[in-house]
Amino acid sequence: MDRHIPFDVLHNFRDLGGYPTPDGHCIRPGRLYRADSLGKLRTGTADWSHFLSLGIGTVIDLRHPWEIDARGRIPSDPSFTYYNLSIEHRPYNQAALAPDIDPGPYLAERYMEVAEDGVKEIRKALELVTEAAESSAPLVFHCASGKDRTGQLAALILGLLEIPDETIIEDYSLTELAAPALLAAWKAREGRAPTWLGFGRAPESAMRLFLSALKARYGGIETYVNEALSLDAKSLRSTLRTHLLEPRPTTHPPLTYRKATPSDASTLVRLRDTAALWQLARGIDQWKPGEKDETHFRARMEQGEVWLTHAGPHLAGAWELWWDDPAAWGTRPADAGYIHRLMTTPHTAPPGTGREMLAQAESRITATGRPYARLDCLSSNPRLRAYYESSGYTVVGEQTAKDGGLGSPYAVTLLEKRLP
């Protein structure tokens, strides 16, 4: 479920494996990694042993040499070859920016500068990625936070692999999950807070605007690689796809279900925030990261039920089951269960997981003797409404001013299903 691989001192180390292509393939896990500064690793630690266990053969450090002098580089080891390719030629001090600067447009402009200034280093980085792919040796690339320069190189690699733009945007924005830890580490090191409110953030708008600018100026990633980098994009794509993609699995372990306990609250927060970033990358303005904390999920366990779904050992999804919902439905007799926050793990949940979770929730409601399953969705989300209607739910009304506890009422469509 969680692309972030846990380390004690690294906060944004991620596997690019599992992202799907439109033609039925996906990136092989354990072959491409992106990370924040590996200069934080120290030999003789559990983190160092964990890193070496990944079998990485190539490390690409995208930072400036002066950053390496100040913060250190990854320790040397005979198991991998280290390259320093500083793709950013016009450094800027993000922490010192004015607090009112919009991070989306600002960062997208900086990314275009890097795309035009750093062509020599970007070309070499893509050549190293291709060589590593051909040798079947895992590769990792990183900068300081694993967000900007790392995000740009990741976008180019994913684009060459024909990963859709919305998934590239989603991958970029997953740094949002690491932003609190990155910010805390910066404050601890510097002894103060940055002035820029966007520091450490990775809003989907930044990568969306960068990809749009790249398309406007060059026609897209392939033409940029051909014209600006003087590489053969078609040949690169063929090599990368041959060695880094595999067919998407056609069989999956059966789903299992269990009630969540208070110790699962952090996992549920992480799952919801991940789902929120997936939505935002696709232009679905429904959930925002950080809206629901551990206290929310613990309260739902006390007042109703929260269920986790696993496919084999891996988390595949979750949902909440309420026994009343006055905010959306008003005062009602005890004749229904109310399904909320139906969530699946992006790209890794088996196909049909959402419908199977709905069926499980309905079974649980039936077991209590209640004849209806009810739920709601934003009135501005026709795609989700159609999904529930295709699962047997009927629209029975609208609530124009639901108060979800976030301080801003919103309109929802009310859906209901009569249970056997």
C-alpha positions in Angstrom: 0.0 0.0 0.0 2.6 2.5 1.1 5.3 3.3 -1.5 7.4 5.0 1.2 10.0 2.5 2.4 10.7 3.0 6.1 14.1 4.3 7.3 15.0 6.0 10.5 16.7 9.0 8.9 15.2 9.0 5.4 11.6 10.3 5.0 10.9 10.1 1.2 12.5 6.9 0.0 10.0 5.3 -2.5 9.7 2.4 -4.9 8.3 3.4 -8.4 7.2 -0.2 -8.9 3.6 -1.1 -9.7 2.6 2.0 -11.6 0.5 0.8 -14.6 0.6 1.6 -18.3 -2.5 1.8 -20.4 -1.5 -1.3 -22.3 -1.7 -3.7 -19.4 1.9 -3.6 -18.0 3.4 -2.1 -14.8 6.8 -1.2 -13.5 8.7 -4.0 -11.9 9.0 -3.5 -8.1 12.5 -3.2 -6.7 14.2 -1.7 -9.8 13.7 2.0 -9.6 13.8 4.1 -6.4 13.6 7.8 -5.6 14.7 9.3 -2.4 15.6 12.3 -0.2 19.3 12.8 0.6 21.2 9.5 1.0 23.9 11.6 2.6 22.0 11.1 5.9 22.9 7.3 5.8 25.7 6.1 8.1 27.6 2.8 8.0 27.1 0.4 10.8 23.4 1.4 11.3 20.2 -0.5 10.6 19.4 2.0 7.9 22.6 1.2 6.1 22.0 -2.5 6.3 18.5 -1.9 5.0 19.7 0.1 2.1 22.4 -2.4 1.1 19.7 -5.2 1.2 17.9 -3.6 -1.7 20.8 -4.6 -4.0 21.1 -1.1 -5.6 23.9 -0.9 -8.2 23.7 2.7 -9.2 23.2 5.9 -7.0 22.5 9.2 -8.8 22.9 12.3 -6.6 21.2 15.3 -8.2 22.4 17.9 -5.7 24.9 20.7 -6.1 28.5 19.9 -5.1 28.3 22.6 -2.4 25.2 20.8 -0.9 27.3 17.6 -0.8 30.2 19.4 0.9 27.8 20.8 3.5 25.6 17.8 4.1 27.6 14.8 3.0 27.1 12.1 0.4 26.2 8.4 0.7 29.1 6.3 2.1 31.1 4.5 -0.5 30.5 0.7 -0.9 31.7 -1.7 -3.6 28.1 -2.8 -4.2 27.2 0.4 -6.1 28.6 3.1 -8.3 28.0 6.7 -7.3 27.4 9.6 -9.7 26.9 13.3 -8.9 24.9 15.0 -11.6 23.8 18.5 -10.5 20.9 19.2 -12.9 19.9 22.5 -11.2 22.1 25.4 -12.5 20.2 28.3 -11.0 19.9 27.5 -7.2 17.2 29.2 -5.2 16.6 29.3 -1.4 13.1 27.9 -1.0 13.1 28.3 2.8 13.7 32.1 2.5 10.8 32.8 0.0 8.0 35.1 1.0 5.1 33.3 2.7 2.5 34.3 0.1 4.2 32.8 -3.0 2.0 30.1 -4.6 4.1 27.0 -4.8 2.4 25.5 -7.9 3.3 28.1 -10.5 6.6 29.1 -8.8 7.9 25.5 -8.7 6.7 24.8 -12.2 8.8 27.8 -13.5 11.9 26.5 -11.6 11.4 23.0 -13.1 11.3 24.5 -16.6 14.6 26.3 -15.9 16.1 23.0 -14.8 14.8 21.3 -17.9 16.6 23.8 -20.1 19.7 24.4 -18.1 20.5 20.9 -17.0 20.3 19.1 -20.3 23.9 17.6 -20.1 23.3 16.2 -16.6 19.7 15.0 -17.4 20.9 13.3 -20.5 23.6 11.4 -18.5 21.1 10.5 -15.8 18.7 8.9 -18.4 21.6 7.1 -20.0 22.5 5.6 -16.5 18.9 4.6 -15.9 18.8 2.8 -19.2 22.1 1.0 -18.5 20.9 -0.1 -15.1 17.6 -1.3 -16.7 19.6 -3.4 -19.2 21.7 -4.9 -16.4 18.7 -5.6 -14.2 20.5 -3.8 -11.3 18.3 -1.6 -9.2 19.0 2.2 -9.3 18.1 5.1 -7.0 18.2 8.8 -7.7 17.9 11.5 -5.1 18.3 15.2 -4.2 17.9 16.9 -0.8 14.2 16.3 -0.1 13.4 13.9 -2.9 10.8 16.4 -4.3 11.9 18.9 -6.9 14.9 17.6 -8.9 14.1 14.0 -8.0 10.5 14.7 -9.1 11.6 16.1 -12.4 13.7 13.1 -13.3 11.0 10.7 -12.1 8.5 12.5 -14.4 10.8 12.0 -17.4 11.4 8.3 -16.7 7.7 7.6 -16.0 6.8 9.5 -19.2 9.2 7.4 -21.3 7.7 4.3 -19.8 4.3 5.6 -21.0 2.9 6.0 -17.5 -0.1 8.4 -17.8 0.3 12.1 -16.8 -2.2 11.8 -13.9 -0.1 9.0 -12.3 3.1 11.1 -12.8 1.4 13.9 -11.0 0.3 11.5 -8.2 3.8 10.2 -7.8 5.1 13.7 -7.5 2.5 14.7 -4.9 3.2 11.7 -2.7 6.0 13.8 -1.1 3.1 15.5 0.7 3.0 12.4 3.0 6.7 13.0 3.9 6.4 16.8 4.1 5.8 17.0 7.9 8.9 14.8 8.7 11.0 16.8 6.1 9.9 20.1 7.7 10.6 18.9 11.2 14.1 17.7 10.2 14.8 21.0 8.6 13.7 23.0 11.7 15.8 20.7 14.0 18.8 21.3 11.8 18.4 25.0 11.3 16.9 25.9 14.7 14.1 28.0 13.1 11.1 27.7 10.8 11.3 28.5 7.1 9.5 31.7 6.1 7.9 30.1 3.0 4.7 28.3 3.8 5.1 26.1 0.8 8.5 24.7 2.0 8.6 20.9 1.7 5.2 20.8 -0.1 4.5 19.0 -3.3 1.1 20.3 -4.6 -0.2 18.4 -7.7 -0.5 21.8 -9.5 3.3 22.1 -9.7 3.8 18.9 -11.7 0.6 19.5 -13.7 1.9 23.0 -14.7 5.4 21.7 -15.5 4.0 18.9 -17.8 1.8 21.4 -19.5 4.7 23.8 -20.0 6.9 21.0 -21.3 4.1 20.1 -23.8 3.6 23.8 -24.8 7.3 24.4 -25.4 8.4 21.0 -26.8 5.3 19.0 -27.6 5.8 16.6 -24.7 8.4 14.5 -23.0 9.4 12.5 -26.1 10.1 15.6 -28.2 12.0 17.2 -25.2 14.2 14.1 -25.0 14.8 14.1 -28.7 15.4 17.8 -29.2 16.7 19.3 -25.9 18.6 16.2 -24.7 19.8 14.9 -28.2 18.7 11.4 -27.3 16.7 8.9 -29.3 13.4 8.9 -27.2 12.0 6.0 -29.2 15.0 3.8 -28.5 15.1 4.8 -24.9 11.4 4.0 -24.5 11.8 0.6 -26.1 14.8 -0.3 -23.9 13.2 0.9 -20.7 9.9 -0.8 -21.4 11.6 -4.0 -22.3 13.6 -4.2 -19.1 11.5 -2.3 -16.5 7.9 -3.4 -17.3 6.1 -6.6 -16.6 2.5 -7.8 -17.3 0.1 -6.7 -14.7 -0.9 -9.7 -12.5 -4.1 -11.5 -13.6 -4.5 -13.5 -10.4 -4.8 -12.1 -6.8 -5.0 -13.6 -3.4 -8.5 -13.6 -1.9 -9.6 -10.6 0.1 -9.9 -11.0 3.9 -11.5 -8.6 6.3 -11.0 -7.6 9.9 -12.3 -4.9 12.3 -9.8 -2.1 12.8 -8.4 -1.5 16.3 -7.0 1.8 17.7 -3.5 0.7 16.8 -4.6 0.8 13.1 -5.5 4.5 13.2 -2.2 5.7 11.7 -2.5 3.2 8.8 -6.0 4.5 8.1 -4.8 8.1 8.1 -2.1 7.2 5.6 -4.5 5.3 3.4 -7.0 8.2 3.3 -4.3 10.7 2.6 -2.9 8.5 -0.2 -6.4 8.2 -1.7 -6.8 12.0 -1.5 -3.6 12.6 -3.5 -4.8 10.0 -6.1 -8.0 12.0 -6.4 -6.4 15.4 -6.7 -4.0 14.2 -9.4 -7.1 13.3 -11.4 -8.8 16.6 -10.9 -11.3 15.2 -8.3 -11.7 17.9 -5.7 -13.2 15.8 -2.9 -10.7 14.8 -0.2 -7.6 16.7 1.0 -4.6 15.2 2.8 -4.7 15.9 6.5 -8.4 16.4 6.9 -8.9 13.2 9.0 -6.5 12.4 11.8 -6.1 9.4 14.1 -8.6 10.8 16.5 -11.3 10.7 13.8 -10.7 7.0 13.1 -10.6 6.1 16.8 -13.9 7.9 17.3 -15.5 6.0 14.4 -14.3 2.7 16.0 -16.0 3.7 19.2 -19.3 4.9 17.7 -19.5 2.4 14.8 -17.2 0.1 13.0 -14.1 0.5 10.8 -13.0 -2.4 8.7 -9.7 -3.2 6.9 -9.3 -5.3 3.8 -6.2 -7.3 2.9 -5.1 -9.1 -0.2 -2.8 -11.7 1.2 -0.5 -9.8 3.6 -1.0 -6.5 1.9 -3.5 -3.8 2.8 -6.0 -3.4 -0.1 -8.6 -1.0 1.4 -10.9 0.1 4.3 -14.3 1.5 5.1 -16.3 3.0 7.9 -19.7 1.8 9.0 -22.0 4.1 10.9 -25.3 3.4 12.6 -26.7 6.9 12.1 -25.8 9.9 10.0 -27.8 13.0 11.0 -25.5 15.4 9.2 -26.5 14.0 5.8 -29.7 12.1 6.5 -31.3 13.8 9.4 -33.0 12.0 12.3 -34.0 8.5 11.1 -35.2 5.2 12.7 -32.5 2.5 13.2 -33.2 1.0 9.8 -29.8 1.4 8.0 -26.1 1.2 8.1 -24.2 4.2 6.6 -21.1 3.4 4.6 -18.4 6.1 4.6 -14.8 6.4 3.4 -14.7 3.4 1.1 -11.0 3.5 0.2 -8.7 1.2 -1.8 -4.9 1.3 -2.2 -4.1 3.0 -5.5 -2.7 0.7 -8.2 -2.2 -2.3 -5.9 -5.7 -3.3 -4.7 -7.0 -6.2 -6.8 -9.6 -5.2 -9.4 -13.1 -5.1 -8.0 -11.9 -4.6 -4.4 -14.3 -1.6 -4.0 -17.4 -3.6 -4.9 -16.4 -6.5 -2.8 -15.9 -4.2 0.2 -19.4 -2.7 -0.5 -20.8 -6.2 -0.4 -19.1 -7.0 2.9 -20.4 -3.8 4.4 -23.9 -4.6 3.2 -23.6 -8.1 4.7 -22.6 -6.6 8.0 -25.6 -4.3 7.9 -27.9 -7.2 7.1 -26.5 -9.2 10.0 -27.8 -6.5 12.4 -31.4 -6.8 10.9 -31.3 -3.4 9.2 -32.9 -3.3 5.8 -31.0 -0.5 4.1 -27.5 0.5 3.2 -27.0 4.2 2.7 -24.2 6.4 1.6 -23.6 9.8 0.1 -21.1 11.4 -2.3 -20.3 15.0 -3.4 -23.0 16.3 -5.7 -20.1 17.6 -7.9 -18.7 14.0 -8.4 -20.9 12.4 -11.0 -18.2 9.7 -11.6 -18.6 8.4 -8.0 -22.4 8.6 -8.1 -22.4 6.5 -11.3 -20.1 3.9 -9.5 -22.6 3.6 -6.7 -25.6 3.4 -9.0 -23.9 0.6 -10.9 -23.5 -1.2 -7.6 -27.3 -1.2 -7.0 -27.7 2.1 -5.2 -30.6 4.5 -6.0 -30.5 8.3 -5.7 -33.1 9.3 -3.1 -32.3 12.9 -2.5 -29.9 15.8 -2.1 -28.5 17.4 1.1 -27.4 20.9 0.0 -25.5 21.9 3.1 -24.0 18.9 4.8 -21.7 19.8 7.7 -18.8 17.3 7.7 -17.0 18.9 10.6 -14.5 20.8 8.4 -16.2 24.2 8.8 -17.5 24.5 5.3 -20.9 22.9 4.4 -21.1 21.1 1.1 -23.8 19.5 -1.1 -24.1 15.7 -1.3 -26.2 13.2 -3.2 -27.9 10.7 -1.0 -28.0 7.1 -2.2 -29.8 4.1 -0.7 -30.0 0.3 -1.4 -32.6 -2.1 -0.1 -30.9 -5.2 1.2 -32.2 -8.7 0.9 
